[in-house]
Amino acid sequence: MKRSEIIALAERAMAEEEFERALSMLSPLLQRDGRNEKALLLEARCQTALGRQEAAETTYRFIEQNQGNFSSIARAEAHLLFGRDANVLELLHNTDVPEGQLLAAVAAYRLGRIAHCQKHLHRFIRAGEEWQDEDAISPLLMHLLPRPEFLDFEQIYLDARDNYGRGESSSQNRWFALNMPIYELYTAGTPQKRKARALILAQLLIDQGEVDLNAGRANLLQILQDFAASQEDARFGLESLKQLNEGRYARVAKNILSMQLEHLAQFGEHIGLTAAVVRDSQLQQLIPMLPHRLALCLMLLYAISGSEDRLMQAMQQEVEPELTTALISLAFKGFYQEFDRIRQKIT
């Protein structure tokens, strides 16, 4: 059987999630030719899908250590597994290979540079390519991106695909997907359902640590007290404390939203956004340009603050004060936690 036929059969097995079968097909080929790039990449992806991280790392490390024998695409894929996203973008800066554009899109996404992610996806689509969950590269992408981010990346891809050739950004798959967990919270019909949906949303807002919704008001109170005690932000803290004590949660959310937007303008270059873009964009335009967690934090504060957006207006159900204050505090924490993560990744 020809090498190309073996590769095709292995890819078909992977599409059917028969990763062991795919490995059994690739093994004889790699025994004959241990530097067959396509077979090595498929082997590594199967190992990743099967949770054999050490074996996958060994395969990708072999590619890195023998870079003269492998393409920039293969080396970039190895860099992705090891979290070297900036190296991926450097390697693939001028690539014309469609799969390279997809890898570059993932690297840009993980660095929080959503506009760059969109650019690479447009190039991938312009080359006549289409990405589907059953593609041989999908197991790797599912490993590289936590499930909420993988689903978010899919929405960005769908928007890029839907908008291709239109010359405008009319598709809003990502905007509605970002709205959905908030919409489901506000439209839940019972306190029990609202608490359950608030917990789901809370777990999307923060990167680590236990979520205690019952401690929300105390956490928010401490945050605002810290601001009130500072020299630079005392006015913000005192005003927000007063509004919290008066039960004006929408106003507290609006204050925090305004502050975070100002900080986004100051530090947006880390995610490829200029201060002018941040300050001149409507929130509905800005949020889809942000990394997933930052977008959710701002979207939630936007909803709590009494947005006039049509979708938000459909949220008729009041949310209990303890849930509202908990989510405000988590949106505050999650925003800065995510910015710190991104800054650490690029420095």
Phi, psi and omega in degrees: 000137181291155179302317182297325179291319178297316179300316181297319179293321179295319179295323178295319178297321178295321178299331178268008180061030174262071189288325176297318179296320178298318179297321180294330177285322184283332186304309180298324179297317180288333175293326178280325184218090185288357179246018177291109190299312183297317180294320179297317180295317178296320178300313181297321179293321177295316179300320178296315181298329181272003179078016180268071188297318181297318179294319179296318179298322178298317179295313181292326178294324177299319178296316180296319184285343179240048189299334179294343182260358186228153182289165177297330179295314180295318180294322178296320179297321176296316178301321180300315182299324182270007174079017181266068188293322179297323177296324179299312182295325178293317180295322188258015185305319185246017184290145174254000183280123184305316181298329175296323178294323178293317177297319179296323178298319179294317179298316179297320179299314183292336176274000179082007183265080187293322179298321177291323175301314180298319180300315181292324177293323177297320178294321177299315181289322179299333179282001178087013182268160177219133180256132179228158184299332182275000178295154185297336181276345186298321177302324177293315181296324178294329177284321184288328184247126172306152189308314179301323181285325176299315179295323178294317177300321176301320180294321177296318177298316181297321177296316179297319179292315182294326183274353184300127177085354182271337182074015179207164181256071184273335182283138184230040179303314184291319180302313181289326177294321177294324179291329196302311181296332178285316178301317181294326176296311186286342180256003177294140190271347182227158177302322181295317179292322179296320179295319179297318181285329175295323179294319177299315180295319181300321181290341174277337187276332183240155188267336185204163176092158178287144177260120178240098182294334181290340182265009187300312182295319179296319179295317180294319178300317180295319178301312183289326177295322178297319177295318182297331181275351182274158179284321187281325189241023184299320182298314178301312182297314182294317179297316182291325176298316179300315181292324177297314181294334178271000181075020180267072187291328179298321181290322177299314180299320180294321177298313181293320178301315180298319180294317181292325176295322177294318177293326176297320177296324181287323188244011184296342180298337178296334180243021173080021180243130176280161177300323181297318179298316181297315186283333184266353184267141169293152183300325179294334176275325186286315187304316179293351177268002186256156171304156190308308185290320176299318180299316180295319180299313180291322179298318180294313178299323177300317180292314183294328185284358176094047181300152177262007179299142184301316180295319179296327180294339179285351182274089186272336187282130175287144177255139183304144181305321181294326176286319181299312181294324178297316182289325176298315181294323179288325176294324175295307183297314184297323181299309184283329175298317181290321178297319178297320180298317181293318180296321178295327183289332185257358179253000000 
